[in-house]
Amino acid sequence: MNRPGDVSKPRTDVREEWEARYRDGKVGWDRGEPSPVLTRWLETGRIPEGRVLVPGCGNGHEITDLVMAGRQVTAVDIASQPIGRLAARLNQLGLAAQVVQADVLRWQPAEPFDAIYEQTCLCALDPANWFDYEQRLAGWLRPGGILLALFMQTGVSGGPPYDCSLPDMRRLFDPARWQWPDEAPLEVPHPTGLTELGFVIRRR
Ligand SMILES: C[S@@+](CC[C@H](N)C(=O)[O-])C[C@H]1O[C@@H](n2cnc3c(N)ncnc32)[C@H](O)[C@@H]1O
């Protein structure tokens, strides 16, 4: 895993890369519908009431279900195209959410969140930025808030998607700050053929 201080790309280049992926239809991660893990976590009461952040929301198939389940949702993505589509879909459905085009490594919310649904935004970020992102996630959650994390398993170096191996994740989300569950992770099949590992982690 890279360390703070490693060089990462200028942020405008990063945004352009994601815009190009959407423009060229290279969106192999997109399920076209909400992830089954969201439904399971909603049904089993793992997603607290209140304010929920979805960073790197993409086309945001999960956002409508979260809003319909009564959560106050903020959805953030660096790319304008999925953000525009999501805002239009919510509008059509008469649903309300805060939809923001922003870089999660620059953006700051006005108020903390009760939960963050982290579905493969981390694996989209250059690992040189992971420590910064972890600090931000911790700062955005209220104490006792819940991080619903889906860690992408690629088993290879390079990316995106970057491999979020469990040893790296346990180092990044330090147990001194994050209370990891005792239960085994959920294995969630990804449209690319890869697997996400789902954890419900509590910010101490
Ligand atoms: C692998 S896709 C996942 C999208 C969505 N969560 C899903 O599972 O369908 C990663 C998303 O993160 C967004 N992204 C990448 N870097 C970002 C950044 N620095 N800030 C905000 N969004 C970012 C991309 O535009 C893309 O939509």
Ligand as a Chemical Component Dictionary entry (heavy atoms), coordinates in Angstrom:
data_LIG
# 
_chem_comp.id                   LIG 
_chem_comp.type                 NON-POLYMER 
_chem_comp.pdbx_formal_charge   0 
_chem_comp.three_letter_code    LIG 
# 
loop_
_chem_comp_atom.comp_id 
_chem_comp_atom.atom_id 
_chem_comp_atom.alt_atom_id 
_chem_comp_atom.type_symbol 
_chem_comp_atom.charge 
_chem_comp_atom.model_Cartn_x 
_chem_comp_atom.model_Cartn_y 
_chem_comp_atom.model_Cartn_z 
_chem_comp_atom.pdbx_ordinal 
LIG C1  C1  C 0  -16.017 2.078  -9.604  1  
LIG S1  S1  S 1  -17.080 3.445  -9.834  2  
LIG C2  C2  C 0  -18.358 3.039  -8.665  3  
LIG C3  C3  C 0  -19.630 3.794  -8.899  4  
LIG C4  C4  C 0  -20.784 3.346  -7.972  5  
LIG N1  N1  N 0  -20.446 3.496  -6.577  6  
LIG C5  C5  C 0  -21.165 1.933  -8.276  7  
LIG O1  O1  O 0  -20.817 1.040  -7.513  8  
LIG O2  O2  O -1 -21.805 1.734  -9.335  9  
LIG C6  C6  C 0  -16.198 4.740  -8.995  10 
LIG C7  C7  C 0  -16.901 6.083  -9.030  11 
LIG O3  O3  O 0  -16.141 6.999  -8.262  12 
LIG C8  C8  C 0  -16.095 8.235  -8.922  13 
LIG N2  N2  N 0  -14.871 8.919  -8.462  14 
LIG C9  C9  C 0  -13.594 8.614  -8.767  15 
LIG N3  N3  N 0  -12.757 9.444  -8.123  16 
LIG C10 C10 C 0  -13.539 10.309 -7.420  17 
LIG C11 C11 C 0  -13.263 11.427 -6.585  18 
LIG N4  N4  N 0  -12.011 11.816 -6.335  19 
LIG N5  N5  N 0  -14.299 12.083 -6.022  20 
LIG C12 C12 C 0  -15.588 11.701 -6.279  21 
LIG N6  N6  N 0  -15.897 10.657 -7.069  22 
LIG C13 C13 C 0  -14.891 9.962  -7.621  23 
LIG C14 C14 C 0  -16.108 7.894  -10.401 24 
LIG O4  O4  O 0  -16.561 8.958  -11.214 25 
LIG C15 C15 C 0  -17.042 6.688  -10.410 26 
LIG O5  O5  O 0  -18.373 7.094  -10.606 27 
# 
loop_
_chem_comp_bond.comp_id 
_chem_comp_bond.atom_id_1 
_chem_comp_bond.atom_id_2 
_chem_comp_bond.value_order 
_chem_comp_bond.pdbx_ordinal 
LIG C1  S1  SING 1  
LIG S1  C2  SING 2  
LIG S1  C6  SING 3  
LIG C2  C3  SING 4  
LIG C3  C4  SING 5  
LIG C4  N1  SING 6  
LIG C4  C5  SING 7  
LIG C5  O1  DOUB 8  
LIG C5  O2  SING 9  
LIG C6  C7  SING 10 
LIG C7  O3  SING 11 
LIG C7  C15 SING 12 
LIG O3  C8  SING 13 
LIG C8  N2  SING 14 
LIG C8  C14 SING 15 
LIG N2  C9  SING 16 
LIG N2  C13 SING 17 
LIG C9  N3  DOUB 18 
LIG N3  C10 SING 19 
LIG C10 C11 SING 20 
LIG C10 C13 DOUB 21 
LIG C11 N4  SING 22 
LIG C11 N5  DOUB 23 
LIG N5  C12 SING 24 
LIG C12 N6  DOUB 25 
LIG N6  C13 SING 26 
LIG C14 O4  SING 27 
LIG C14 C15 SING 28 
LIG C15 O5  SING 29 
# 
